[in-house]
């Protein structure tokens, strides 16, 4: 009896993990990666620092959804 209950719990764990992974995959597919801009803007920042700032903003945005 206990082994059957353990099997059910394991199956439910695997199903939950699969559901979370599927959700993450669909969320990532919906959001395109930011495009890196390699030119200076009007404030004189290089393209690399702009890209880092954009990446940080995208990470903050994705954290807000969780």
C-alpha positions in Angstrom: 0.0 0.0 0.0 2.8 2.4 0.9 4.8 1.7 -2.2 1.7 2.4 -4.4 1.2 5.7 -2.6 4.9 6.5 -3.1 4.5 5.7 -6.9 1.5 8.0 -7.1 3.5 10.8 -5.4 6.4 10.3 -7.8 4.1 10.4 -10.8 2.5 13.6 -9.5 6.0 15.2 -9.0 7.1 14.3 -12.5 3.8 15.7 -13.9 4.3 18.9 -12.0 7.9 19.3 -13.2 6.8 18.6 -16.8 4.1 21.3 -16.5 6.5 23.9 -15.1 9.1 23.1 -17.9 6.4 23.4 -20.5 5.3 26.7 -19.1 8.8 28.1 -19.1 9.4 26.9 -22.7 6.2 28.6 -24.0 7.1 31.8 -22.1 10.6 31.9 -23.5 9.2 31.2 -27.0 6.9 34.2 -26.7 9.6 36.7 -25.7 12.3 37.5 -28.3 15.8 38.1 -27.2 16.8 41.8 -27.1 18.8 42.9 -30.1 22.3 44.3 -29.3 22.9 47.8 -30.5 26.6 48.4 -31.2 26.6 52.2 -31.6 26.9 55.1 -29.2 23.7 56.9 -28.2 23.3 60.6 -27.5 24.6 60.2 -23.9 27.8 58.6 -25.2 27.2 55.1 -23.8 28.8 52.4 -25.8 26.7 49.7 -27.4 28.0 47.1 -25.0 26.8 49.0 -21.9 23.4 49.6 -23.6 23.1 45.9 -24.2 23.9 45.1 -20.6 21.3 47.6 -19.4 18.7 46.1 -21.8 19.5 42.6 -20.5 19.2 43.8 -16.9 15.8 45.4 -17.7 14.6 42.2 -19.4 15.6 40.1 -16.4 13.8 42.5 -14.1 10.7 42.3 -16.3 10.8 38.5 -16.3 11.2 38.4 -12.5 8.1 40.6 -12.2 6.0 38.0 -13.9 6.9 35.2 -11.4 
